[in-house]
Every structure is written in C-alpha cells, then in structure tokens.
Amino acid sequence: MAHPHLELTARPRRNRRTPAIRDMVRETELSPAHLVLPLFVHRGPDEPIDSMPGTNRWSVDGLVGEVGRAAELGVRAVVLFEAAPDELKTPTGDEAWNPDGLIPQTIAAIKSAHPVTVVMTDVALDPYNSDGHDGIVAPDGTIVNDETVDVLCRQALTHADAGADIVAPSDMMDGRVGAIRETLDHHGHTEVGICAYTAKYASAFFGPFRGALDSAPRSGDKKTYQMDPANSREALREMELDIAEGADMVMVKPAGPYLDVVRRFAEASVVPVAAYQVSGEYLMIKAAAASGWLDEQAIVTETLCGIRRAGADVILTYFAVQAAQILS
Ligand code: PBG
C-alpha cells in the first residue's frame, strides 16, 4: 500500500489545518465585553478571602482601584456584594436599604471614578439577615415571600437612587421582578435595568461565597426558594414569569453544571441570557491548578467558552480580569 487513501468528499480536518483557518471559522467569540466581575466590599482594609484564593474583600477605595484595572482590560461591568459585620444584621435585614450603607457609597464612588463601567448590584437579604436567608424568616422557619418582596423593593430603589445601572435580584421570591420594576418606575428610574437570577439552583457550589460574606443560613437550607437541581422545565416557567414581569436579562446559576438550562434559555428567551460561574466552580479550578493537576489558563478560557457556546450572552465570573488578561 504505497499511497493508501480513503475516497472522502468531506474531510472536516481541512477547517482546522492552520491557526488562521481556525480563527476564521470559530463559532463562539469570547471577549471581555461579555464578562461581569463580581466584587466584595467591606468596612475594613483590603484583605484576601480565605475561602476563595485570589479574591479580596475590598475597602471602597481598593474596590474602585480594581474596577479601574478591570476597565483597562475591557471588563466594563461589575456586580457588588457586601460583607456586613454581625452588628448590622437583623431579622428583617433593614441595612439592605440604608441609603448611607456601604453599597450605595460604593456605587457612588465607582460612578464618579469610572462613569462608563456598568454597576450591577445584588438584591437579596442574606448579607444583612441575622438568619442568613435571602428572605425574612417567620417564627415557624418559613421564608415569607410577600413581606420579603417589600424589603427587596426598598433595597433595589436604594441602589438605583445611588446610581446603579442594573439591579440583580438573587433571592428567588415569587413576584419580585414585577414589584421591583413597578417601584423603580414609580420613582423615576425607568432606565435602571433588572437582571433576574431566574434559574438559581439550591446549589452546594455557593459554599465558598457564603464563607466570603459569612452569610450561610444559620438554620435550614434554601430549598424552599432556590430551585431543585433536578429540574429544567421549571426553569422555563421561571423564565416566562420573569420576562413577563419586565426582566431585561435572565440568569442561570451556577453555570457549568447547568449548561443544558443555559441552552434552553438561549433558545426560548427574547431577552439576553446571563450565566454565573459561581464561587465553587471558581474554587474547583483554583484548587486543581494549585495542585498542578490542571492548566489554569487553559481551563479558564475553556470553561468560559463552553458557557458562551451553550448560549450565554453575559458571564459573571471571578476570572473576569484574568480571562481578559489571557485574551489580550
Ligand atoms: C445571595 C447570593 C449568593 C450568590 C450570589 N448571591 C449565595 C446564595 O444564594 O446562597 C452565590 C455566588 C457564588 O457562589 O459565587 N443571594
């Protein structure tokens, strides 16, 4: 057999032959414009977060510096989380809507230093709730829906008043998107968007984040409001409701273990789809890379590309700055 060859009309490898050809036919684009950087702020100096190596709890000034570094690399969107001290936590989480609170201060500081950066905020009570739940806990242990939505509306309004571009309710209470939309509109904030955490699953992947904020539930779990990881049809129901209530974006969270849900959203949604690569997904990669078991840079771009390929327009990821560096 001197020159063995198969009679093939189709040889898919032709499109993979050189870097230029591969670049030309690439289907999924990964660029910093699609990335949102989650940032933690507290009342204290900048300090590393033990449960999430490579991330920090920032002072307001430190955080504004990080926003600037991200913007230089093309990451022009951030989402803010506060690590609140125990003395500010109460059963109704009222610090959530304190107009002089740390989140409003941080929003204002970012907006004055980096007006172009999109400031997103988390709307939920867990950082401020002495029970560590996203909503108010009744004496019998139930997380009450409608009373919670009332507080969430105040929280969203406080963020909008301080200059937030987009509020992101992560609480999973029923009807909160519509109620927040109405509150914002009633107060003249018709331009402030809502990115709804639409399919937020009761996930063990949030563990390191709760360590970062010291916000784990003091008792019980979040299964009566966050979704059952076994369900995806139910996610479509949540999606239809959130869009009908006025959501400007719908989110799936976590991202990597729920790519099928991202895909279902991408096919069915008329608004942009976001996905959140959460703390546990981040930590798994960091831990494996620290042991020398995986190539961190390659894994970061491959996981983010996978989330985009599944259909996410927007990705929230603690790797946003690192990914932007790799891509530049
Ligand atoms: C709180 C909130 C959580 C996350 C974002 N907002 C935690 C939770 O619901 O318990 C998780 C983010 C992450 O794990 O990176 N409403």
Residues whose N, C-alpha, C, O or C-beta is under 5 A from the ligand:
A	BS01	PBG	A124 D126 D134 S170 D171 F205 F206 F209 V278 S279 G280
